Amino acid sequence: MDDLENRVAVVTGGGSGIGRALVLEFAAAGMRTVVADIELEKATEVAAEAGVDSIAVEVDVSDHASMTALADSAYERFGAVHVLCNNAGVLVFKGFADAIIEDWQWLYGVNVMGTINGVTTFLPRMQANGEPGHIVNTSSIAALGATGIYGTSKAAILSLTDALADELAGSPIGVSALLPGMVKSQIVAAERNRPSDMGRRTEDPTQEFAGLVGLDPALCARRVREALGTGERYVFAGIPEGAFDLETAHTRRFTELMAAIDAGVVPDQP
Ligand SMILES: NC(=O)c1ccc[n+]([C@@H]2O[C@H](COP(=O)([O-])OP(=O)(O)OC[C@H]3O[C@@H](n4cnc5c(N)ncnc54)[C@H](O)[C@@H]3O)[C@@H](O)[C@H]2O)c1
């Protein structure tokens, strides 16, 4: 997608951090925006910052009916959606041994089902529209490394993004995964939006770091806008130099996988 003027973008998690930056980047490119967030007040502030052709909608991405209502609102207001950013996400800093079932349910409900709800509610309408479009799913550098239960949810998003991109290849709708490293945001205070029946913790020791470290989210959003033009499948931003030894980890994984595949090959299988 090269020409963004007057096109319509829906950004989930648009009330804060990377989502807010995406909204402002798209608005600066002349797009009309739908700022969707579970925190309506923040979404309303961002829609006001973005300009007159923006609306704020309260949504819980983990709830399919709520996402359907979001799509209804977007199409009612603007008649089309061209860019969908499935960006809302939450973080649980735990490994398998420490995680309780509610950690998994909340994490996968928002991160994975939220992305799936976005695709299932918007893709058929975007396809029916017939115009060029793009879906951006926010994964994470954590998808590529051993990063506890959060990383597994982001790996699921990366995997479904690859499958979606393969399925839509050659169609007017492009697909990208955004894989941020460290970007300034409120993600470490994600617990603020955790429902009480999902095992909400009253104290979160990581919250004090909210908004302090990482790349300016505006630079992350600029990379996404560039990717809409180039069609890049993977968009990295804010990777601290030397912080992730991905080459070693992935070379080992690939080598072990290839050896294991070779060991599983059955010659002359009918
Ligand atoms: N900041 C980073 O360093 C970083 C790194 C890798 C990936 N990410 C991913 O980037 C995305 C954006 O996060 P961020 O860093 O800007 O954090 P953030 O907390 O600043 O923004 C996340 C937004 O999602 C909203 N949200 C949470 N639960 C929701 C729900 N159920 N329904 C709708 N909205 C909901 C929050 O209200 C918030 O506005 C997330 O998917 C996160 O996992 C962030």
PDBQT file of the ligand as one rigid body, heavy atoms in Angstrom, charges set to zero:
ROOT
HETATM    1  N1  LIG A 301       7.067  -2.175  24.443  1.00  0.00    +0.000 N 
HETATM    2  C1  LIG A 301       7.852  -3.163  24.083  1.00  0.00    +0.000 C 
HETATM    3  O1  LIG A 301       9.069  -3.146  24.348  1.00  0.00    +0.000 OA
HETATM    4  C2  LIG A 301       7.281  -4.330  23.334  1.00  0.00    +0.000 A 
HETATM    5  C3  LIG A 301       8.182  -5.311  22.866  1.00  0.00    +0.000 A 
HETATM    6  C4  LIG A 301       7.657  -6.371  22.130  1.00  0.00    +0.000 A 
HETATM    7  C5  LIG A 301       6.305  -6.452  21.867  1.00  0.00    +0.000 A 
HETATM    8  N2  LIG A 301       5.461  -5.490  22.369  1.00  0.00    +0.000 N 
HETATM    9  C6  LIG A 301       4.033  -5.618  22.058  1.00  0.00    +0.000 C 
HETATM   10  O2  LIG A 301       3.555  -4.376  21.585  1.00  0.00    +0.000 OA
HETATM   11  C7  LIG A 301       2.142  -4.316  21.757  1.00  0.00    +0.000 C 
HETATM   12  C8  LIG A 301       1.746  -2.965  22.322  1.00  0.00    +0.000 C 
HETATM   13  O3  LIG A 301       2.194  -2.897  23.665  1.00  0.00    +0.000 OA
HETATM   14  P1  LIG A 301       2.903  -1.606  24.276  1.00  0.00    +0.000 P 
HETATM   15  O4  LIG A 301       4.304  -1.986  24.526  1.00  0.00    +0.000 OA
HETATM   16  O5  LIG A 301       2.625  -0.392  23.501  1.00  0.00    +0.000 OA
HETATM   17  O6  LIG A 301       2.198  -1.574  25.734  1.00  0.00    +0.000 OA
HETATM   18  P2  LIG A 301       1.094  -0.579  26.358  1.00  0.00    +0.000 P 
HETATM   19  O7  LIG A 301       0.660  -1.218  27.635  1.00  0.00    +0.000 OA
HETATM   20  O8  LIG A 301       1.647   0.791  26.431  1.00  0.00    +0.000 OA
HETATM   21  O9  LIG A 301      -0.087  -0.633  25.305  1.00  0.00    +0.000 OA
HETATM   22  C9  LIG A 301      -0.931  -1.767  25.190  1.00  0.00    +0.000 C 
HETATM   23  C10 LIG A 301      -2.350  -1.300  25.003  1.00  0.00    +0.000 C 
HETATM   24  O10 LIG A 301      -3.196  -2.451  24.898  1.00  0.00    +0.000 OA
HETATM   25  C11 LIG A 301      -4.381  -2.194  25.634  1.00  0.00    +0.000 C 
HETATM   26  N3  LIG A 301      -5.027  -3.450  26.013  1.00  0.00    +0.000 N 
HETATM   27  C12 LIG A 301      -4.648  -4.335  26.970  1.00  0.00    +0.000 A 
HETATM   28  N4  LIG A 301      -5.513  -5.343  27.049  1.00  0.00    +0.000 NA
HETATM   29  C13 LIG A 301      -6.482  -5.113  26.114  1.00  0.00    +0.000 A 
HETATM   30  C14 LIG A 301      -7.644  -5.810  25.705  1.00  0.00    +0.000 A 
HETATM   31  N5  LIG A 301      -8.016  -6.950  26.294  1.00  0.00    +0.000 N 
HETATM   32  N6  LIG A 301      -8.386  -5.285  24.705  1.00  0.00    +0.000 NA
HETATM   33  C15 LIG A 301      -8.028  -4.111  24.123  1.00  0.00    +0.000 A 
HETATM   34  N7  LIG A 301      -6.945  -3.392  24.480  1.00  0.00    +0.000 NA
HETATM   35  C16 LIG A 301      -6.169  -3.898  25.459  1.00  0.00    +0.000 A 
HETATM   36  C17 LIG A 301      -3.908  -1.377  26.836  1.00  0.00    +0.000 C 
HETATM   37  O11 LIG A 301      -4.965  -0.666  27.447  1.00  0.00    +0.000 OA
HETATM   38  C18 LIG A 301      -2.856  -0.487  26.193  1.00  0.00    +0.000 C 
HETATM   39  O12 LIG A 301      -3.422   0.722  25.759  1.00  0.00    +0.000 OA
HETATM   40  C19 LIG A 301       1.782  -5.510  22.647  1.00  0.00    +0.000 C 
HETATM   41  O13 LIG A 301       1.259  -6.545  21.827  1.00  0.00    +0.000 OA
HETATM   42  C20 LIG A 301       3.123  -5.925  23.224  1.00  0.00    +0.000 C 
HETATM   43  O14 LIG A 301       3.139  -7.291  23.590  1.00  0.00    +0.000 OA
HETATM   44  C21 LIG A 301       5.918  -4.440  23.089  1.00  0.00    +0.000 A 
ENDROOT
TORSDOF 0
